Amino acid sequence: MTNLSQTVLDVLHDHRDSIDRLDAILIYTLGERFRHTQAIGKLKAGNNLPPSDPDREAYQISRLENLADEAGLDPKFAKNLLNFIIQEVIQHHKKQQL
Amino acid sequence: MTNLSQTVLDVLHDHRDSIDRLDAILIYTLGERFRHTQAIGKLKAGNNLPPSDPDREAYQISRLENLADEAGLDPKFAKNLLNFIIQEVIQHHKKQQL
């Protein structure tokens, strides 16, 4: 890094500061999202509903692909990310039904 | 679902509406985050910097674990999610350096 100009390092630093702030938004938003999925998990467990709901998941994925397109995000990445989050949620729901 | 009371369905519906709004926040925040990582990718490619930066990644993961803890999110899940996002970013950086 010693041969890089200070300008390059400053620009890199500014981008990283923005990323750190955006990551805080992501984590707190996910915290809020899990509060709702936990409530749904309890509701499902208390009413003998299955942990996963393929119709709802298909709706979410199709909606997120459109949102990703609008937000300039790779729709494939958005789909994979949502699947990653949904799998985590389903694991939590299954634990609640044991 | 026919035997469920309307109240249960209404509560489920309200939680799902909140989740849909939170997912829009997540997608748009990720869109903004990728704008910054793309700029970093160009900066790295133009200055012969390696696509990945293990010190920066270790800092981010440690910071996110603390944030997750504050936000009531499972720190292990936050760590796995950040790794998932970072791997996607590194793939993009590598493509920019070809």
N, CA and C atoms of all chains as a GROMACS GRO file, in nm:
protein
  588
    1MET      N    1   0.083  -0.121   0.000
    1MET     CA    2   0.000   0.000   0.000
    1MET      C    3   0.087   0.126   0.000
    2THR      N    4   0.218   0.111   0.027
    2THR     CA    5   0.304   0.231   0.045
    2THR      C    6   0.320   0.314  -0.082
    3ASN      N    7   0.306   0.252  -0.201
    3ASN     CA    8   0.324   0.326  -0.325
    3ASN      C    9   0.197   0.395  -0.373
    4LEU      N   10   0.087   0.374  -0.302
    4LEU     CA   11  -0.039   0.433  -0.347
    4LEU      C   12  -0.047   0.579  -0.306
    5SER      N   13  -0.110   0.658  -0.391
    5SER     CA   14  -0.123   0.801  -0.357
    5SER      C   15  -0.221   0.817  -0.242
    6GLN      N   16  -0.208   0.926  -0.168
    6GLN     CA   17  -0.298   0.953  -0.056
    6GLN      C   18  -0.441   0.967  -0.105
    7THR      N   19  -0.458   1.023  -0.226
    7THR     CA   20  -0.593   1.041  -0.282
    7THR      C   21  -0.663   0.907  -0.296
    8VAL      N   22  -0.592   0.808  -0.350
    8VAL     CA   23  -0.651   0.675  -0.368
    8VAL      C   24  -0.691   0.617  -0.232
    9LEU      N   25  -0.602   0.630  -0.135
    9LEU     CA   26  -0.632   0.577  -0.002
    9LEU      C   27  -0.751   0.649   0.061
   10ASP      N   28  -0.761   0.782   0.040
   10ASP     CA   29  -0.874   0.858   0.095
   10ASP      C   30  -1.006   0.812   0.033
   11VAL      N   31  -1.005   0.792  -0.098
   11VAL     CA   32  -1.127   0.750  -0.167
   11VAL      C   33  -1.169   0.610  -0.118
   12LEU      N   34  -1.071   0.521  -0.106
   12LEU     CA   35  -1.097   0.386  -0.055
   12LEU      C   36  -1.158   0.392   0.086
   13HIS      N   37  -1.099   0.478   0.169
   13HIS     CA   38  -1.144   0.495   0.307
   13HIS      C   39  -1.289   0.546   0.312
   14ASP      N   40  -1.322   0.644   0.226
   14ASP     CA   41  -1.458   0.699   0.223
   14ASP      C   42  -1.560   0.591   0.184
   15HIS      N   43  -1.526   0.512   0.082
   15HIS     CA   44  -1.616   0.405   0.041
   15HIS      C   45  -1.636   0.304   0.154
   16ARG      N   46  -1.527   0.273   0.223
   16ARG     CA   47  -1.538   0.174   0.332
   16ARG      C   48  -1.621   0.227   0.448
   17ASP      N   49  -1.609   0.359   0.476
   17ASP     CA   50  -1.694   0.419   0.581
   17ASP      C   51  -1.842   0.406   0.544
   18SER      N   52  -1.874   0.432   0.416
   18SER     CA   53  -2.014   0.418   0.371
   18SER      C   54  -2.060   0.273   0.386
   19ILE      N   55  -1.974   0.179   0.347
   19ILE     CA   56  -2.009   0.036   0.358
   19ILE      C   57  -2.036  -0.002   0.504
   20ASP      N   58  -1.954   0.050   0.595
   20ASP     CA   59  -1.975   0.019   0.737
   20ASP      C   60  -2.110   0.071   0.786
   21ARG      N   61  -2.148   0.192   0.742
   21ARG     CA   62  -2.279   0.247   0.782
   21ARG      C   63  -2.392   0.165   0.721
   22LEU      N   64  -2.377   0.128   0.593
   22LEU     CA   65  -2.481   0.048   0.527
   22LEU      C   66  -2.494  -0.089   0.593
   23ASP      N   67  -2.382  -0.146   0.637
   23ASP     CA   68  -2.387  -0.276   0.706
   23ASP      C   69  -2.465  -0.265   0.837
   24ALA      N   70  -2.453  -0.151   0.906
   24ALA     CA   71  -2.531  -0.133   1.029
   24ALA      C   72  -2.680  -0.131   0.996
   25ILE      N   73  -2.718  -0.063   0.885
   25ILE     CA   74  -2.859  -0.064   0.842
   25ILE      C   75  -2.903  -0.208   0.815
   26LEU      N   76  -2.819  -0.284   0.743
   26LEU     CA   77  -2.854  -0.423   0.708
   26LEU      C   78  -2.876  -0.507   0.833
   27ILE      N   79  -2.785  -0.496   0.928
   27ILE     CA   80  -2.794  -0.580   1.049
   27ILE      C   81  -2.917  -0.545   1.132
   28TYR      N   82  -2.942  -0.414   1.152
   28TYR     CA   83  -3.060  -0.375   1.231
   28TYR      C   84  -3.190  -0.410   1.158
   29THR      N   85  -3.191  -0.397   1.025
   29THR     CA   86  -3.312  -0.433   0.949
   29THR      C   87  -3.336  -0.584   0.959
   30LEU      N   88  -3.228  -0.662   0.952
   30LEU     CA   89  -3.242  -0.807   0.967
   30LEU      C   90  -3.289  -0.842   1.108
   31GLY      N   91  -3.242  -0.767   1.209
   31GLY     CA   92  -3.288  -0.790   1.347
   31GLY      C   93  -3.440  -0.771   1.356
   32GLU      N   94  -3.488  -0.664   1.293
   32GLU     CA   95  -3.632  -0.635   1.292
   32GLU      C   96  -3.708  -0.743   1.212
   33ARG      N   97  -3.649  -0.784   1.099
   33ARG     CA   98  -3.712  -0.888   1.016
   33ARG      C   99  -3.728  -1.019   1.095
   34PHE      N  100  -3.624  -1.055   1.172
   34PHE     CA  101  -3.631  -1.179   1.249
   34PHE      C  102  -3.734  -1.171   1.362
   35ARG      N  103  -3.758  -1.049   1.413
   35ARG     CA  104  -3.861  -1.033   1.514
   35ARG      C  105  -3.996  -1.078   1.455
   36HIS      N  106  -4.021  -1.039   1.329
   36HIS     CA  107  -4.147  -1.078   1.264
   36HIS      C  108  -4.151  -1.227   1.229
   37THR      N  109  -4.039  -1.280   1.180
   37THR     CA  110  -4.042  -1.423   1.144
   37THR      C  111  -4.052  -1.510   1.269
   38GLN      N  112  -3.996  -1.463   1.380
   38GLN     CA  113  -4.010  -1.538   1.506
   38GLN      C  114  -4.156  -1.540   1.550
   39ALA      N  115  -4.223  -1.424   1.536
   39ALA     CA  116  -4.365  -1.416   1.573
   39ALA      C  117  -4.446  -1.510   1.484
   40ILE      N  118  -4.413  -1.513   1.354
   40ILE     CA  119  -4.482  -1.604   1.262
   40ILE      C  120  -4.455  -1.750   1.302
   41GLY      N  121  -4.330  -1.778   1.342
   41GLY     CA  122  -4.294  -1.914   1.386
   41GLY      C  123  -4.380  -1.959   1.503
   42LYS      N  124  -4.400  -1.870   1.600
   42LYS     CA  125  -4.483  -1.903   1.717
   42LYS      C  126  -4.627  -1.927   1.675
   43LEU      N  127  -4.677  -1.839   1.588
   43LEU     CA  128  -4.814  -1.849   1.537
   43LEU      C  129  -4.834  -1.982   1.463
   44LYS      N  130  -4.734  -2.018   1.381
   44LYS     CA  131  -4.743  -2.144   1.305
   44LYS      C  132  -4.740  -2.264   1.399
   45ALA      N  133  -4.647  -2.258   1.497
   45ALA     CA  134  -4.634  -2.370   1.592
   45ALA      C  135  -4.763  -2.386   1.673
   46GLY      N  136  -4.826  -2.272   1.710
   46GLY     CA  137  -4.947  -2.276   1.792
   46GLY      C  138  -5.070  -2.316   1.715
   47ASN      N  139  -5.062  -2.315   1.583
   47ASN     CA  140  -5.180  -2.347   1.501
   47ASN      C  141  -5.155  -2.462   1.403
   48ASN      N  142  -5.050  -2.538   1.435
   48ASN     CA  143  -5.015  -2.657   1.354
   48ASN      C  144  -5.001  -2.628   1.204
   49LEU      N  145  -4.938  -2.514   1.175
   49LEU     CA  146  -4.909  -2.482   1.035
   49LEU      C  147  -4.768  -2.529   1.003
   50PRO      N  148  -4.742  -2.574   0.877
   50PRO     CA  149  -4.607  -2.621   0.844
   50PRO      C  150  -4.504  -2.507   0.848
   51PRO      N  151  -4.377  -2.538   0.884
   51PRO     CA  152  -4.275  -2.433   0.897
   51PRO      C  153  -4.250  -2.357   0.766
   52SER      N  154  -4.258  -2.428   0.652
   52SER     CA  155  -4.233  -2.358   0.525
   52SER      C  156  -4.364  -2.344   0.447
   53ASP      N  157  -4.367  -2.243   0.360
   53ASP     CA  158  -4.488  -2.212   0.283
   53ASP      C  159  -4.442  -2.180   0.141
   54PRO      N  160  -4.437  -2.284   0.053
   54PRO     CA  161  -4.378  -2.266  -0.081
   54PRO      C  162  -4.443  -2.153  -0.162
   55ASP      N  163  -4.575  -2.133  -0.149
   55ASP     CA  164  -4.641  -2.026  -0.225
   55ASP      C  165  -4.590  -1.888  -0.182
   56ARG      N  166  -4.582  -1.869  -0.050
   56ARG     CA  167  -4.532  -1.742   0.004
   56ARG      C  168  -4.386  -1.720  -0.040
   57GLU      N  169  -4.305  -1.826  -0.034
   57GLU     CA  170  -4.164  -1.813  -0.072
   57GLU      C  171  -4.149  -1.779  -0.221
   58ALA      N  172  -4.233  -1.841  -0.304
   58ALA     CA  173  -4.228  -1.812  -0.449
   58ALA      C  174  -4.267  -1.666  -0.474
   59TYR      N  175  -4.368  -1.618  -0.401
   59TYR     CA  176  -4.411  -1.478  -0.414
   59TYR      C  177  -4.296  -1.385  -0.374
   60GLN      N  178  -4.231  -1.416  -0.259
   60GLN     CA  179  -4.123  -1.330  -0.210
   60GLN      C  180  -4.007  -1.324  -0.309
   61ILE      N  181  -3.970  -1.440  -0.363
   61ILE     CA  182  -3.855  -1.444  -0.454
   61ILE      C  183  -3.885  -1.367  -0.582
   62SER      N  184  -4.005  -1.384  -0.636
   62SER     CA  185  -4.042  -1.312  -0.758
   62SER      C  186  -4.043  -1.161  -0.732
   63ARG      N  187  -4.099  -1.120  -0.617
   63ARG     CA  188  -4.103  -0.978  -0.582
   63ARG      C  189  -3.962  -0.920  -0.565
   64LEU      N  190  -3.877  -0.996  -0.496
   64LEU     CA  191  -3.740  -0.947  -0.470
   64LEU      C  192  -3.659  -0.935  -0.599
   65GLU      N  193  -3.686  -1.024  -0.694
   65GLU     CA  194  -3.614  -1.015  -0.823
   65GLU      C  195  -3.649  -0.882  -0.892
   66ASN      N  196  -3.777  -0.843  -0.885
   66ASN     CA  197  -3.818  -0.715  -0.943
   66ASN      C  198  -3.756  -0.597  -0.869
   67LEU      N  199  -3.760  -0.603  -0.734
   67LEU     CA  200  -3.701  -0.496  -0.652
   67LEU      C  201  -3.551  -0.484  -0.681
   68ALA      N  202  -3.483  -0.598  -0.691
   68ALA     CA  203  -3.338  -0.599  -0.716
   68ALA      C  204  -3.309  -0.530  -0.849
   69ASP      N  205  -3.391  -0.562  -0.948
   69ASP     CA  206  -3.374  -0.501  -1.079
   69ASP      C  207  -3.386  -0.349  -1.069
   70GLU      N  208  -3.487  -0.301  -0.996
   70GLU     CA  209  -3.506  -0.157  -0.975
   70GLU      C  210  -3.388  -0.094  -0.900
   71ALA      N  211  -3.331  -0.169  -0.805
   71ALA     CA  212  -3.225  -0.116  -0.718
   71ALA      C  213  -3.086  -0.133  -0.780
   72GLY      N  214  -3.081  -0.187  -0.901
   72GLY     CA  215  -2.950  -0.204  -0.968
   72GLY      C  216  -2.867  -0.316  -0.906
   73LEU      N  217  -2.935  -0.413  -0.846
   73LEU     CA  218  -2.867  -0.526  -0.783
   73LEU      C  219  -2.887  -0.649  -0.872
   74ASP      N  220  -2.786  -0.735  -0.884
   74ASP     CA  221  -2.797  -0.858  -0.963
   74ASP      C  222  -2.913  -0.943  -0.908
   75PRO      N  223  -3.023  -0.964  -0.986
   75PRO     CA  224  -3.138  -1.038  -0.936
   75PRO      C  225  -3.102  -1.181  -0.890
   76LYS      N  226  -3.002  -1.242  -0.955
   76LYS     CA  227  -2.960  -1.377  -0.915
   76LYS      C  228  -2.902  -1.374  -0.773
   77PHE      N  229  -2.820  -1.272  -0.746
   77PHE     CA  230  -2.762  -1.258  -0.613
   77PHE      C  231  -2.872  -1.235  -0.509
   78ALA      N  232  -2.970  -1.147  -0.542
   78ALA     CA  233  -3.081  -1.119  -0.449
   78ALA      C  234  -3.159  -1.247  -0.418
   79LYS      N  235  -3.181  -1.329  -0.522
   79LYS     CA  236  -3.255  -1.454  -0.505
   79LYS      C  237  -3.178  -1.550  -0.413
   80ASN      N  238  -3.047  -1.563  -0.438
   80ASN     CA  239  -2.964  -1.651  -0.354
   80ASN      C  240  -2.961  -1.603  -0.210
   81LEU      N  241  -2.952  -1.470  -0.193
   81LEU     CA  242  -2.947  -1.413  -0.058
   81LEU      C  243  -3.078  -1.439   0.016
   82LEU      N  244  -3.191  -1.417  -0.052
   82LEU     CA  245  -3.320  -1.440   0.014
   82LEU      C  246  -3.334  -1.588   0.051
   83ASN      N  247  -3.292  -1.677  -0.040
   83ASN     CA  248  -3.297  -1.820  -0.009
   83ASN      C  249  -3.216  -1.851   0.116
   84PHE      N  250  -3.099  -1.789   0.127
   84PHE     CA  251  -3.011  -1.807   0.243
   84PHE      C  252  -3.083  -1.765   0.371
   85ILE      N  253  -3.150  -1.648   0.366
   85ILE     CA  254  -3.223  -1.597   0.484
   85ILE      C  255  -3.343  -1.687   0.516
   86ILE      N  256  -3.419  -1.727   0.411
   86ILE     CA  257  -3.538  -1.811   0.432
   86ILE      C  258  -3.500  -1.946   0.494
   87GLN      N  259  -3.390  -2.005   0.450
   87GLN     CA  260  -3.347  -2.134   0.506
   87GLN      C  261  -3.318  -2.120   0.656
   88GLU      N  262  -3.255  -2.006   0.694
   88GLU     CA  263  -3.228  -1.979   0.836
   88GLU      C  264  -3.359  -1.969   0.914
   89VAL      N  265  -3.456  -1.898   0.855
   89VAL     CA  266  -3.586  -1.879   0.920
   89VAL      C  267  -3.658  -2.014   0.938
   90ILE      N  268  -3.655  -2.097   0.832
   90ILE     CA  269  -3.722  -2.228   0.839
   90ILE      C  270  -3.660  -2.315   0.949
   91GLN      N  271  -3.527  -2.310   0.962
   91GLN     CA  272  -3.461  -2.385   1.070
   91GLN      C  273  -3.512  -2.340   1.207
   92HIS      N  274  -3.530  -2.206   1.223
   92HIS     CA  275  -3.582  -2.154   1.349
   92HIS      C  276  -3.725  -2.203   1.373
   93HIS      N  277  -3.809  -2.200   1.266
   93HIS     CA  278  -3.948  -2.244   1.279
   93HIS      C  279  -3.955  -2.391   1.320
   94LYS      N  280  -3.867  -2.473   1.259
   94LYS     CA  281  -3.867  -2.616   1.290
   94LYS      C  282  -3.834  -2.639   1.437
   95LYS      N  283  -3.736  -2.560   1.487
   95LYS     CA  284  -3.698  -2.574   1.629
   95LYS      C  285  -3.815  -2.537   1.718
   96GLN      N  286  -3.894  -2.435   1.677
   96GLN     CA  287  -4.008  -2.391   1.758
   96GLN      C  288  -4.119  -2.497   1.762
   97GLN      N  289  -4.122  -2.585   1.659
   97GLN     CA  290  -4.230  -2.686   1.654
   97GLN      C  291  -4.192  -2.815   1.726
   98LEU      N  292  -4.068  -2.827   1.771
   98LEU     CA  293  -4.026  -2.952   1.837
   98LEU      C  294  -4.089  -2.962   1.978
   99MET      N  295  -5.570  -2.425   0.585
   99MET     CA  296  -5.585  -2.291   0.643
   99MET      C  297  -5.730  -2.260   0.678
  100THR      N  298  -5.825  -2.344   0.630
  100THR     CA  299  -5.968  -2.311   0.646
  100THR      C  300  -6.014  -2.313   0.792
  101ASN      N  301  -5.946  -2.391   0.878
  101ASN     CA  302  -5.988  -2.399   1.017
  101ASN      C  303  -5.928  -2.289   1.106
  102LEU      N  304  -5.841  -2.208   1.048
  102LEU     CA  305  -5.777  -2.104   1.128
  102LEU      C  306  -5.870  -1.985   1.147
  103SER      N  307  -5.862  -1.925   1.263
  103SER     CA  308  -5.947  -1.809   1.287
  103SER      C  309  -5.898  -1.691   1.204
  104GLN      N  310  -5.990  -1.600   1.177
  104GLN     CA  311  -5.955  -1.482   1.097
  104GLN      C  312  -5.848  -1.399   1.168
  105THR      N  313  -5.853  -1.396   1.303
  105THR     CA  314  -5.755  -1.320   1.380
  105THR      C  315  -5.615  -1.369   1.352
  106VAL      N  316  -5.595  -1.501   1.354
  106VAL     CA  317  -5.463  -1.559   1.328
  106VAL      C  318  -5.416  -1.520   1.189
  107LEU      N  319  -5.505  -1.531   1.090
  107LEU     CA  320  -5.469  -1.496   0.953
  107LEU      C  321  -5.434  -1.348   0.940
  108ASP      N  322  -5.510  -1.262   1.011
  108ASP     CA  323  -5.481  -1.118   1.007
  108ASP      C  324  -5.344  -1.088   1.065
  109VAL      N  325  -5.312  -1.152   1.178
  109VAL     CA  326  -5.182  -1.128   1.243
  109VAL      C  327  -5.070  -1.176   1.150
  110LEU      N  328  -5.086  -1.294   1.091
  110LEU     CA  329  -4.988  -1.348   0.996
  110LEU      C  330  -4.968  -1.250   0.880
  111HIS      N  331  -5.078  -1.200   0.828
  111HIS     CA  332  -5.075  -1.106   0.715
  111HIS      C  333  -4.999  -0.977   0.752
  112ASP      N  334  -5.026  -0.924   0.872
  112ASP     CA  335  -4.958  -0.801   0.916
  112ASP      C  336  -4.807  -0.823   0.926
  113HIS      N  337  -4.766  -0.937   0.982
  113HIS     CA  338  -4.622  -0.966   0.993
  113HIS      C  339  -4.559  -0.976   0.854
  114ARG      N  340  -4.631  -1.042   0.763
  114ARG     CA  341  -4.577  -1.059   0.626
  114ARG      C  342  -4.566  -0.924   0.554
  115ASP      N  343  -4.660  -0.835   0.577
  115ASP     CA  344  -4.651  -0.701   0.517
  115ASP      C  345  -4.526  -0.629   0.567
  116SER      N  346  -4.500  -0.640   0.699
  116SER     CA  347  -4.379  -0.577   0.755
  116SER      C  348  -4.254  -0.638   0.692
  117ILE      N  349  -4.251  -0.770   0.681
  117ILE     CA  350  -4.136  -0.839   0.621
  117ILE      C  351  -4.113  -0.791   0.478
  118ASP      N  352  -4.221  -0.775   0.401
  118ASP     CA  353  -4.207  -0.727   0.263
  118ASP      C  354  -4.146  -0.587   0.258
  119ARG      N  355  -4.188  -0.500   0.350
  119ARG     CA  356  -4.130  -0.364   0.354
  119ARG      C  357  -3.984  -0.370   0.394
  120LEU      N  358  -3.951  -0.453   0.496
  120LEU     CA  359  -3.812  -0.465   0.541
  120LEU      C  360  -3.724  -0.523   0.430
  121ASP      N  361  -3.779  -0.616   0.350
  121ASP     CA  362  -3.702  -0.673   0.239
  121ASP      C  363  -3.669  -0.566   0.134
  122ALA      N  364  -3.762  -0.471   0.114
  122ALA     CA  365  -3.732  -0.362   0.021
  122ALA      C  366  -3.616  -0.277   0.073
  123ILE      N  367  -3.615  -0.251   0.206
  123ILE     CA  368  -3.501  -0.178   0.266
  123ILE      C  369  -3.372  -0.257   0.242
  124LEU      N  370  -3.375  -0.388   0.267
  124LEU     CA  371  -3.256  -0.472   0.250
  124LEU      C  372  -3.204  -0.466   0.106
  125ILE      N  373  -3.294  -0.481   0.010
  125ILE     CA  374  -3.252  -0.485  -0.131
  125ILE      C  375  -3.194  -0.350  -0.174
  126TYR      N  376  -3.261  -0.239  -0.138
  126TYR     CA  377  -3.209  -0.108  -0.178
  126TYR      C  378  -3.078  -0.076  -0.106
  127THR      N  379  -3.065  -0.118   0.020
  127THR     CA  380  -2.939  -0.094   0.093
  127THR      C  381  -2.827  -0.175   0.030
  128LEU      N  382  -2.857  -0.299  -0.010
  128LEU     CA  383  -2.756  -0.381  -0.077
  128LEU      C  384  -2.718  -0.320  -0.213
  129GLY      N  385  -2.817  -0.262  -0.282
  129GLY     CA  386  -2.787  -0.195  -0.409
  129GLY      C  387  -2.688  -0.081  -0.388
  130GLU      N  388  -2.710  -0.003  -0.282
  130GLU     CA  389  -2.620   0.108  -0.248
  130GLU      C  390  -2.482   0.053  -0.207
  131ARG      N  391  -2.483  -0.056  -0.128
  131ARG     CA  392  -2.356  -0.116  -0.084
  131ARG      C  393  -2.274  -0.164  -0.204
  132PHE      N  394  -2.340  -0.225  -0.302
  132PHE     CA  395  -2.266  -0.274  -0.419
  132PHE      C  396  -2.211  -0.160  -0.504
  133ARG      N  397  -2.278  -0.044  -0.501
  133ARG     CA  398  -2.224   0.072  -0.572
  133ARG      C  399  -2.085   0.105  -0.515
  134HIS      N  400  -2.073   0.099  -0.383
  134HIS     CA  401  -1.943   0.130  -0.319
  134HIS      C  402  -1.841   0.019  -0.343
  135THR      N  403  -1.883  -0.107  -0.336
  135THR     CA  404  -1.784  -0.214  -0.358
  135THR      C  405  -1.740  -0.218  -0.504
  136GLN      N  406  -1.829  -0.179  -0.596
  136GLN     CA  407  -1.789  -0.172  -0.737
  136GLN      C  408  -1.685  -0.062  -0.757
  137ALA      N  409  -1.706   0.052  -0.689
  137ALA     CA  410  -1.608   0.162  -0.698
  137ALA      C  411  -1.474   0.117  -0.641
  138ILE      N  412  -1.478   0.044  -0.530
  138ILE     CA  413  -1.354  -0.008  -0.471
  138ILE      C  414  -1.288  -0.107  -0.567
  139GLY      N  415  -1.370  -0.190  -0.633
  139GLY     CA  416  -1.318  -0.287  -0.729
  139GLY      C  417  -1.240  -0.217  -0.842
  140LYS      N  418  -1.297  -0.109  -0.893
  140LYS     CA  419  -1.230  -0.033  -1.000
  140LYS      C  420  -1.100   0.028  -0.948
  141LEU      N  421  -1.106   0.084  -0.828
  141LEU     CA  422  -0.988   0.146  -0.766
  141LEU      C  423  -0.878   0.041  -0.747
  142LYS      N  424  -0.917  -0.077  -0.700
  142LYS     CA  425  -0.819  -0.184  -0.678
  142LYS      C  426  -0.760  -0.230  -0.811
  143ALA      N  427  -0.847  -0.249  -0.912
  143ALA     CA  428  -0.798  -0.294  -1.043
  143ALA      C  429  -0.703  -0.191  -1.104
  144GLY      N  430  -0.735  -0.063  -1.085
  144GLY     CA  431  -0.653   0.044  -1.144
  144GLY      C  432  -0.523   0.068  -1.071
  145ASN      N  433  -0.510   0.013  -0.950
  145ASN     CA  434  -0.390   0.036  -0.870
  145ASN      C  435  -0.320  -0.094  -0.830
  146ASN      N  436  -0.355  -0.201  -0.903
  146ASN     CA  437  -0.294  -0.334  -0.880
  146ASN      C  438  -0.301  -0.380  -0.736
  147LEU      N  439  -0.416  -0.355  -0.674
  147LEU     CA  440  -0.438  -0.406  -0.537
  147LEU      C  441  -0.509  -0.541  -0.547
  148PRO      N  442  -0.483  -0.635  -0.455
  148PRO     CA  443  -0.549  -0.766  -0.462
  148PRO      C  444  -0.700  -0.753  -0.438
  149PRO      N  445  -0.782  -0.842  -0.501
  149PRO     CA  446  -0.928  -0.833  -0.488
  149PRO      C  447  -0.976  -0.848  -0.344
  150SER      N  448  -0.909  -0.934  -0.266
  150SER     CA  449  -0.954  -0.952  -0.127
  150SER      C  450  -0.852  -0.890  -0.032
  151ASP      N  451  -0.902  -0.854   0.087
  151ASP     CA  452  -0.819  -0.785   0.187
  151ASP      C  453  -0.853  -0.848   0.322
  152PRO      N  454  -0.779  -0.955   0.362
  152PRO     CA  455  -0.815  -1.031   0.482
  152PRO      C  456  -0.825  -0.946   0.610
  153ASP      N  457  -0.740  -0.843   0.626
  153ASP     CA  458  -0.747  -0.758   0.746
  153ASP      C  459  -0.880  -0.683   0.752
  154ARG      N  460  -0.917  -0.624   0.638
  154ARG     CA  461  -1.044  -0.551   0.630
  154ARG      C  462  -1.162  -0.647   0.659
  155GLU      N  463  -1.157  -0.767   0.600
  155GLU     CA  464  -1.266  -0.863   0.618
  155GLU      C  465  -1.278  -0.907   0.765
  156ALA      N  466  -1.162  -0.926   0.830
  156ALA     CA  467  -1.163  -0.966   0.971
  156ALA      C  468  -1.223  -0.854   1.056
  157TYR      N  469  -1.187  -0.728   1.023
  157TYR     CA  470  -1.243  -0.613   1.095
  157TYR      C  471  -1.394  -0.608   1.078
  158GLN      N  472  -1.441  -0.627   0.952
  158GLN     CA  473  -1.584  -0.619   0.924
  158GLN      C  474  -1.661  -0.728   1.000
  159ILE      N  475  -1.607  -0.849   0.999
  159ILE     CA  476  -1.677  -0.961   1.063
  159ILE      C  477  -1.686  -0.940   1.214
  160SER      N  478  -1.576  -0.895   1.274
  160SER     CA  479  -1.576  -0.870   1.418
  160SER      C  480  -1.676  -0.758   1.453
  161ARG      N  481  -1.677  -0.650   1.372
  161ARG     CA  482  -1.769  -0.538   1.395
  161ARG      C  483  -1.915  -0.585   1.382
  162LEU      N  484  -1.942  -0.663   1.278
  162LEU     CA  485  -2.080  -0.708   1.254
  162LEU      C  486  -2.129  -0.801   1.364
  163GLU      N  487  -2.038  -0.881   1.420
  163GLU     CA  488  -2.079  -0.969   1.530
  163GLU      C  489  -2.127  -0.885   1.648
  164ASN      N  490  -2.057  -0.775   1.676
  164ASN     CA  491  -2.100  -0.686   1.785
  164ASN      C  492  -2.233  -0.619   1.753
  165LEU      N  493  -2.245  -0.568   1.628
  165LEU     CA  494  -2.370  -0.503   1.587
  165LEU      C  495  -2.487  -0.601   1.596
  166ALA      N  496  -2.464  -0.726   1.549
  166ALA     CA  497  -2.569  -0.828   1.551
  166ALA      C  498  -2.615  -0.852   1.694
  167ASP      N  499  -2.520  -0.858   1.784
  167ASP     CA  500  -2.550  -0.879   1.924
  167ASP      C  501  -2.641  -0.767   1.976
  168GLU      N  502  -2.607  -0.642   1.943
  168GLU     CA  503  -2.688  -0.525   1.982
  168GLU      C  504  -2.827  -0.530   1.921
  169ALA      N  505  -2.836  -0.580   1.797
  169ALA     CA  506  -2.963  -0.578   1.724
  169ALA      C  507  -3.048  -0.702   1.752
  170GLY      N  508  -3.001  -0.789   1.842
  170GLY     CA  509  -3.077  -0.909   1.876
  170GLY      C  510  -3.077  -1.014   1.766
  171LEU      N  511  -2.972  -1.012   1.683
  171LEU     CA  512  -2.961  -1.106   1.572
  171LEU      C  513  -2.855  -1.210   1.609
  172ASP      N  514  -2.875  -1.336   1.569
  172ASP     CA  515  -2.776  -1.440   1.596
  172ASP      C  516  -2.642  -1.403   1.530
  173PRO      N  517  -2.536  -1.376   1.611
  173PRO     CA  518  -2.407  -1.333   1.553
  173PRO      C  519  -2.351  -1.434   1.451
  174LYS      N  520  -2.377  -1.563   1.473
  174LYS     CA  521  -2.330  -1.664   1.377
  174LYS      C  522  -2.397  -1.645   1.241
  175PHE      N  523  -2.528  -1.618   1.245
  175PHE     CA  524  -2.600  -1.595   1.120
  175PHE      C  525  -2.547  -1.470   1.051
  176ALA      N  526  -2.523  -1.361   1.127
  176ALA     CA  527  -2.471  -1.236   1.070
  176ALA      C  528  -2.336  -1.260   1.004
  177LYS      N  529  -2.252  -1.338   1.070
  177LYS     CA  530  -2.118  -1.369   1.018
  177LYS      C  531  -2.130  -1.448   0.886
  178ASN      N  532  -2.216  -1.550   0.884
  178ASN     CA  533  -2.234  -1.630   0.762
  178ASN      C  534  -2.289  -1.544   0.648
  179LEU      N  535  -2.382  -1.454   0.683
  179LEU     CA  536  -2.442  -1.368   0.582
  179LEU      C  537  -2.337  -1.273   0.523
  180LEU      N  538  -2.256  -1.212   0.610
  180LEU     CA  539  -2.153  -1.120   0.560
  180LEU      C  540  -2.054  -1.196   0.472
  181ASN      N  541  -2.016  -1.315   0.513
  181ASN     CA  542  -1.925  -1.397   0.430
  181ASN      C  543  -1.986  -1.422   0.292
  182PHE      N  544  -2.115  -1.450   0.291
  182PHE     CA  545  -2.188  -1.474   0.165
  182PHE      C  546  -2.178  -1.350   0.076
  183ILE      N  547  -2.201  -1.232   0.135
  183ILE     CA  548  -2.196  -1.106   0.058
  183ILE      C  549  -2.052  -1.078   0.012
  184ILE      N  550  -1.954  -1.096   0.102
  184ILE     CA  551  -1.813  -1.068   0.068
  184ILE      C  552  -1.766  -1.158  -0.046
  185GLN      N  553  -1.805  -1.285  -0.043
  185GLN     CA  554  -1.764  -1.377  -0.151
  185GLN      C  555  -1.816  -1.329  -0.286
  186GLU      N  556  -1.942  -1.279  -0.286
  186GLU     CA  557  -2.000  -1.224  -0.409
  186GLU      C  558  -1.920  -1.103  -0.457
  187VAL      N  559  -1.883  -1.017  -0.362
  187VAL     CA  560  -1.806  -0.896  -0.395
  187VAL      C  561  -1.669  -0.934  -0.452
  188ILE      N  562  -1.601  -1.031  -0.390
  188ILE     CA  563  -1.468  -1.073  -0.436
  188ILE      C  564  -1.477  -1.128  -0.579
  189GLN      N  565  -1.583  -1.205  -0.607
  189GLN     CA  566  -1.602  -1.256  -0.745
  189GLN      C  567  -1.612  -1.141  -0.844
  190HIS      N  568  -1.686  -1.035  -0.805
  190HIS     CA  569  -1.698  -0.917  -0.892
  190HIS      C  570  -1.563  -0.849  -0.912
  191HIS      N  571  -1.487  -0.834  -0.802
  191HIS     CA  572  -1.354  -0.770  -0.810
  191HIS      C  573  -1.261  -0.849  -0.903
  192LYS      N  574  -1.268  -0.982  -0.890
  192LYS     CA  575  -1.180  -1.066  -0.974
  192LYS      C  576  -1.213  -1.046  -1.122
  193LYS      N  577  -1.344  -1.037  -1.152
  193LYS     CA  578  -1.385  -1.016  -1.292
  193LYS      C  579  -1.334  -0.882  -1.343
  194GLN      N  580  -1.332  -0.780  -1.253
  194GLN     CA  581  -1.286  -0.647  -1.294
  194GLN      C  582  -1.135  -0.646  -1.323
  195GLN      N  583  -1.062  -0.742  -1.263
  195GLN     CA  584  -0.917  -0.743  -1.281
  195GLN      C  585  -0.874  -0.827  -1.402
  196LEU      N  586  -0.967  -0.897  -1.466
  196LEU     CA  587  -0.930  -0.981  -1.581
  196LEU      C  588  -0.898  -0.894  -1.702
   0.00000   0.00000   0.00000
